[in-house]
């Protein structure tokens, strides 16, 4: 399975878009405004917005 995803990400980098999701932009703003320094990113999804 690893080889499949390595190939997919290498060959189709635009698969999920080249810009962060709106939710990621809103979260970043919240973190900056509230001086958040540490966060935990659960190991879910494909990492686009991590």
Residue, then its C-alpha position, 0 to 999 in steps of 0.5 A: x500500500x505504501x508504494x501506491x500512495x508514494x506513486x499517487x502523491x508523486x504523480x498527482x500532486x494536485x489530487x486534492x488541490x494546491x491550496x489549504x482548505x478553508x477550515x485550515x485557514x480559519x484554524x490558523x487564524x484562531x491559533x495566531x489570535x489566541x497565541x496557540x503554540x502547541x497542537x496535536x495533529x491526530x494521524x488521520x487523513x492524508x495531511x493536506x491541511x496539517 
